[in-house]
């Protein structure tokens, strides 16, 4: 079978969707011919290359922020080539729309849909976009959502019949995380992994650190629209010795940091799933999450994931209370059966959707 995976960005770019597509592509390539079509061509990247058995075609695009990637060349490429399956990812970026226009009855769609944008401006743009974005759902033969929460949003906002949707969660490299060796000499460590964007609410954790003098906070994240402000907050609160932003961390080292920390936090306002939370659970760590979206779903599923109402702690007067909650949660480790989230299992379930009649 010849499969095209269409996404806005791909490795070496990092993020939840980037990881999702890469893990699927490399596993599917063992039994199929797989091409990734992506709109993130940059001077430092090759337009075409093969990595781990996957052919990657990168197209230049008109880009706005980290979401809108416009490149009509993806549509023309798909129309010239013959693929058995076109699997498009990410409703919030335009390459999925190009894939839908090029597809016949061979489109599978994973929307990674949040129901809102990552900023007031992108939320506003989603309204007119929905008139044409609905075409992707209409054209798709099968729709795959990563959580029941996302499925409910798709049914609500696009009128999709629930029978056309399957829920297949994001996966994790289970063995790699559990076998990772923690870094020595890093005790009382709080960890966060994610892009340095405002909606991730990383600043809330930083502002609580003066009330946690015996703790450190490490953020593993690529640059985002909030990076400068986060550095400013760290400097203003004189936390440079205890709060670190780690860039360009390898997957191996990320897993080691997951095994090193004593608490993981994800306070994002927008998550269709929350893959980093699942990775922390795999490492046996307690997790504090914002009680919204896909994060709330994970909190309901795992006893070591503790939900909070993030908005209740936004005011500086409540930061001491937030710090107390962190101390109470710290170090409560346990193990969960996560075999259903192994990437090999996710790949098998996804492949079955390709043969759906």
TORVO-875149 format. One record per residue (C-alpha): residue number from 1; x, y, z. Coordinates in steps of 0.05 Angstrom, whole numbers, plus 32768, in hexadecimal, padded with zeros to 4 digits. Layout:
N
SITE  resi     x     y     z
SITE   NUM     X     Y     Z
...
END
This chain:
357
SITE  resi     x     y     z
SITE     1  8000  8000  8000
SITE     2  8018  8046  7FEF
SITE     3  8008  8078  8027
SITE     4  800F  80C4  8029
SITE     5  8010  80E5  806D
SITE     6  8001  812F  8067
SITE     7  8013  815E  809F
SITE     8  8027  81A7  80AA
SITE     9  806A  8196  80CB
SITE    10  8096  8159  80D5
SITE    11  80D7  8144  80F7
SITE    12  8107  8164  8108
SITE    13  80D0  8195  811D
SITE    14  80B3  817D  815F
SITE    15  806D  817D  817C
SITE    16  8033  814E  8189
SITE    17  801B  8149  8140
SITE    18  8063  8145  8126
SITE    19  8071  810B  8155
SITE    20  802F  80E9  8145
SITE    21  803B  80EA  80F9
SITE    22  8084  80D5  80FF
SITE    23  8074  8099  812B
SITE    24  803E  8082  80FC
SITE    25  8068  808E  80BD
SITE    26  80A5  8067  80D6
SITE    27  807B  802C  80ED
SITE    28  804F  8029  80AF
SITE    29  808C  802C  8082
SITE    30  80A0  7FE6  8099
SITE    31  8066  7FC9  8071
SITE    32  8052  8001  8041
SITE    33  806F  8037  8014
SITE    34  8067  8076  803D
SITE    35  8071  80BF  8029
SITE    36  806A  80FA  8057
SITE    37  8054  813B  8037
SITE    38  8061  8177  8062
SITE    39  8060  81C3  805B
SITE    40  809C  81D5  8086
SITE    41  80D4  81DC  8053
SITE    42  810B  8208  8070
SITE    43  8153  8219  805B
SITE    44  816E  81E7  808D
SITE    45  8143  81AD  8072
SITE    46  8145  8184  8032
SITE    47  8109  8187  8004
SITE    48  810C  813B  7FFC
SITE    49  812E  8107  8026
SITE    50  8124  80C1  8043
SITE    51  8127  80B9  808E
SITE    52  811C  8075  80B0
SITE    53  80FB  8059  8073
SITE    54  80CC  8094  8068
SITE    55  80D0  80C2  802C
SITE    56  80C5  810A  8042
SITE    57  80AF  813F  8010
SITE    58  80B3  8185  802D
SITE    59  8090  81BE  8009
SITE    60  809A  8209  8013
SITE    61  805D  822D  802D
SITE    62  8040  826F  8041
SITE    63  8041  826A  808D
SITE    64  801C  8291  80C2
SITE    65  802E  8282  810A
SITE    66  8038  8238  8119
SITE    67  7FF5  8220  80FD
SITE    68  7FE4  823B  80B8
SITE    69  800F  821C  8081
SITE    70  7FF6  822B  803B
SITE    71  8015  8202  8002
SITE    72  7FEB  81EE  7FC6
SITE    73  8025  81C4  7FAD
SITE    74  8010  818C  7FDC
SITE    75  7FCE  8186  7FB7
SITE    76  7FEE  8183  7F72
SITE    77  8021  8150  7F8A
SITE    78  7FEB  8122  7FA5
SITE    79  7FC3  8129  7F64
SITE    80  8000  8114  7F3B
SITE    81  8012  80D9  7F67
SITE    82  7FE6  809D  7F74
SITE    83  7FDE  808D  7FBE
SITE    84  7FB2  8056  7FDA
SITE    85  7FA7  807E  801A
SITE    86  7FAF  80C9  8028
SITE    87  7FB1  80D2  8073
SITE    88  7FAC  811D  8084
SITE    89  7FBB  813A  80C8
SITE    90  7FA9  817B  80EB
SITE    91  7F68  81A1  80DC
SITE    92  7F8A  81E1  80F5
SITE    93  7FBC  81E3  80BB
SITE    94  7FAD  81E8  8071
SITE    95  7FD3  81AB  8055
SITE    96  7F99  817F  806C
SITE    97  7F6A  81A8  8040
SITE    98  7F99  819E  8005
SITE    99  7F98  8153  8012
SITE   100  7F4C  8152  8013
SITE   101  7F48  8176  7FD0
SITE   102  7F77  8144  7FB1
SITE   103  7F58  8105  7FCE
SITE   104  7F24  80D7  7FAF
SITE   105  7F07  80A3  7FDE
SITE   106  7F4A  8098  8001
SITE   107  7F4E  80CF  8035
SITE   108  7F57  80C0  807F
SITE   109  7F58  80FC  80AC
SITE   110  7F74  8106  80F2
SITE   111  7F60  814E  8104
SITE   112  7F84  8158  8147
SITE   113  7F4B  8189  8150
SITE   114  7F4A  81B8  818D
SITE   115  7F08  81DC  8182
SITE   116  7F2D  821E  8188
SITE   117  7F6C  8240  8171
SITE   118  7FAC  824A  8199
SITE   119  7F9F  8295  819C
SITE   120  7F64  82C5  8196
SITE   121  7F78  82D4  814E
SITE   122  7F7C  828B  8138
SITE   123  7F3A  827D  815C
SITE   124  7F1A  82B4  8134
SITE   125  7F37  8299  80F3
SITE   126  7F1A  8254  8101
SITE   127  7ED3  826E  80F7
SITE   128  7ED8  827F  80AD
SITE   129  7F08  8245  80A2
SITE   130  7ED3  8214  80BA
SITE   131  7EAA  8221  807B
SITE   132  7EE2  8202  8050
SITE   133  7F02  81D7  8086
SITE   134  7EC1  81AF  808B
SITE   135  7ED3  8194  8046
SITE   136  7F0B  816A  8065
SITE   137  7EDA  8145  8092
SITE   138  7EA8  813C  8059
SITE   139  7EDD  8120  802B
SITE   140  7EFC  80F1  805E
SITE   141  7EEA  80A8  8059
SITE   142  7EFF  809E  80A2
SITE   143  7F0E  80CF  80DA
SITE   144  7F3E  80BE  8113
SITE   145  7F3B  80E7  8153
SITE   146  7F6F  80E0  818A
SITE   147  7F3E  80E6  81C4
SITE   148  7EF4  80E1  81D3
SITE   149  7EF7  812B  81E3
SITE   150  7F0F  813B  819D
SITE   151  7EDA  810E  817F
SITE   152  7EA4  8134  81A4
SITE   153  7EBF  8176  8189
SITE   154  7EC0  815C  8141
SITE   155  7E78  8143  8146
SITE   156  7E62  8184  8165
SITE   157  7E85  81B5  8137
SITE   158  7E81  8191  80F4
SITE   159  7E43  8166  80FB
SITE   160  7E6A  8126  80ED
SITE   161  7E46  80E5  80FB
SITE   162  7E69  80C3  8135
SITE   163  7E69  8081  810E
SITE   164  7E9C  809E  80DE
SITE   165  7ECE  80AD  8116
SITE   166  7EFE  807E  8139
SITE   167  7F24  8091  8178
SITE   168  7F6D  807B  8177
SITE   169  7F97  809D  81AC
SITE   170  7FDC  80BA  81A3
SITE   171  8013  8088  81B2
SITE   172  8052  8089  81DB
SITE   173  8095  8064  81D7
SITE   174  8083  803D  8215
SITE   175  80C1  8012  821B
SITE   176  80F1  804B  820D
SITE   177  80D2  8075  8244
SITE   178  80CF  803F  8278
SITE   179  8117  8027  826A
SITE   180  8135  806D  826C
SITE   181  8169  807E  82A1
SITE   182  815B  80BC  82CB
SITE   183  818E  80F3  82CF
SITE   184  81B4  80F3  8311
SITE   185  81B4  812E  8342
SITE   186  8172  814D  832C
SITE   187  8143  8147  8367
SITE   188  8100  8169  8373
SITE   189  80F9  8176  8329
SITE   190  80B9  818D  8308
SITE   191  80B6  8183  82BC
SITE   192  808E  819F  8283
SITE   193  8093  818E  8238
SITE   194  8074  81B8  8202
SITE   195  807A  81F3  81D3
SITE   196  8086  8236  81F5
SITE   197  8042  8253  81E2
SITE   198  8015  827D  820E
SITE   199  7FDB  824B  820F
SITE   200  8009  8217  8230
SITE   201  8007  8242  8270
SITE   202  804F  8231  8282
SITE   203  8055  8275  82A3
SITE   204  8025  825E  82DB
SITE   205  8056  8229  82F1
SITE   206  8091  825A  82EE
SITE   207  806C  828D  8318
SITE   208  805E  8258  834D
SITE   209  80A8  8247  8354
SITE   210  80B9  827D  8388
SITE   211  808A  8256  83B7
SITE   212  80B0  8216  83A8
SITE   213  80F7  8228  83BC
SITE   214  810E  81DF  83C1
SITE   215  80F6  81CD  837B
SITE   216  810F  81D5  8334
SITE   217  80E6  81DD  82F5
SITE   218  8100  81C8  82B0
SITE   219  80DB  81D7  826F
SITE   220  80EB  81AE  8231
SITE   221  80D0  81D7  81F7
SITE   222  80DF  81F5  81B4
SITE   223  80D8  823F  81A8
SITE   224  8091  825A  81A6
SITE   225  806D  829C  81A9
SITE   226  8076  82A2  81F5
SITE   227  80C0  8291  81FB
SITE   228  80DA  82D7  8208
SITE   229  80A6  82E5  823C
SITE   230  80B5  82A4  8260
SITE   231  80FF  82B6  8263
SITE   232  80EC  82FB  827D
SITE   233  80C2  82DD  82B5
SITE   234  80FB  82AF  82C9
SITE   235  812C  82E9  82CC
SITE   236  80FC  8317  82F1
SITE   237  80ED  82E3  8327
SITE   238  8138  82D2  832D
SITE   239  812B  8289  831D
SITE   240  8162  827C  82EA
SITE   241  8184  824A  8319
SITE   242  8145  821F  8321
SITE   243  811C  822A  82E2
SITE   244  813A  8213  82A0
SITE   245  8121  8212  8258
SITE   246  8142  81D8  8234
SITE   247  8142  81DC  81E8
SITE   248  8157  81A6  81B5
SITE   249  814E  816B  81E5
SITE   250  8153  8127  81C3
SITE   251  811D  80F3  81CC
SITE   252  814D  80CA  81F6
SITE   253  815C  8104  8225
SITE   254  8112  8117  8228
SITE   255  8102  80D1  8241
SITE   256  813A  80D7  8275
SITE   257  811D  8119  828E
SITE   258  80D9  80F8  8293
SITE   259  80F7  80C2  82BF
SITE   260  811E  80F7  82E7
SITE   261  80E6  8126  82FA
SITE   262  80B9  811C  8337
SITE   263  807E  8142  8319
SITE   264  8066  8153  82D3
SITE   265  8038  818D  82C1
SITE   266  800E  819E  8284
SITE   267  7FE2  81DB  828F
SITE   268  7FD0  81E6  8246
SITE   269  7F8D  8204  8234
SITE   270  7F8B  81DF  81F2
SITE   271  7F99  8194  81EB
SITE   272  7F74  8162  81C1
SITE   273  7F9A  812B  81E5
SITE   274  7FD8  813C  820E
SITE   275  800E  810C  81F8
SITE   276  8042  8127  8229
SITE   277  8014  8117  8263
SITE   278  8010  80CF  824B
SITE   279  805C  80CC  8246
SITE   280  8062  80E4  828E
SITE   281  8030  80AF  82A4
SITE   282  805B  807B  8280
SITE   283  8096  8094  82A8
SITE   284  806E  8088  82E8
SITE   285  8069  80D1  82FB
SITE   286  802F  80F8  8319
SITE   287  8013  812D  82EB
SITE   288  7FED  816E  82F6
SITE   289  7FC2  8183  82BB
SITE   290  7F92  81BA  82A8
SITE   291  7F4C  819C  82AD
SITE   292  7F38  81A9  8265
SITE   293  7F32  8183  8224
SITE   294  7F5C  8145  8219
SITE   295  7F82  8152  8259
SITE   296  7F43  814B  8282
SITE   297  7F36  8109  825E
SITE   298  7F7A  80EF  8274
SITE   299  7F6F  8106  82BB
SITE   300  7F2E  80DF  82BD
SITE   301  7F53  80A1  82A3
SITE   302  7F92  80A0  82CE
SITE   303  7F93  80A7  8319
SITE   304  7FD8  80C7  8319
SITE   305  7FC1  8101  82ED
SITE   306  7FA5  8139  8318
SITE   307  7F77  816D  82F7
SITE   308  7F74  81B5  830E
SITE   309  7F4C  81F1  82F6
SITE   310  7F86  8219  82DA
SITE   311  7F5E  825A  82DA
SITE   312  7F56  8254  8326
SITE   313  7FA1  825E  832E
SITE   314  7FAD  8295  82FC
SITE   315  7FAD  82CE  832F
SITE   316  7FEE  82D8  8354
SITE   317  7FCA  82D4  8396
SITE   318  7FBA  828B  8389
SITE   319  8000  8275  8376
SITE   320  8010  8260  83BD
SITE   321  7FD4  8232  83BC
SITE   322  7FEC  8215  837A
SITE   323  8031  8209  8397
SITE   324  8011  81E4  83D2
SITE   325  7FEC  81B7  83A2
SITE   326  802D  81A7  837E
SITE   327  804E  8193  83C0
SITE   328  8014  8165  83D0
SITE   329  8017  8143  838B
SITE   330  8062  813E  8387
SITE   331  8081  80F9  8382
SITE   332  8042  80CF  8380
SITE   333  805A  809C  834D
SITE   334  8034  8060  8333
SITE   335  8030  8034  82F5
SITE   336  7FF8  802D  82C4
SITE   337  7FEA  7FFA  828E
SITE   338  7FF7  8022  824E
SITE   339  7FFE  7FEB  821A
SITE   340  7FC4  8008  81F2
SITE   341  7FED  8048  81E8
SITE   342  802B  8026  81CB
SITE   343  803A  8043  8186
SITE   344  803A  7FFE  8166
SITE   345  7FF3  7FF3  817F
SITE   346  7FDE  8038  8166
SITE   347  7FFC  8027  8122
SITE   348  7FD4  7FE6  811D
SITE   349  7F93  8009  812D
SITE   350  7FA2  8041  80FC
SITE   351  7FB2  8010  80C4
SITE   352  7F6F  7FEE  80CF
SITE   353  7F4D  8030  80C0
SITE   354  7F6E  8031  807C
SITE   355  7F4A  7FF1  8069
SITE   356  7F06  8008  8083
SITE   357  7ECD  7FFC  8053
END
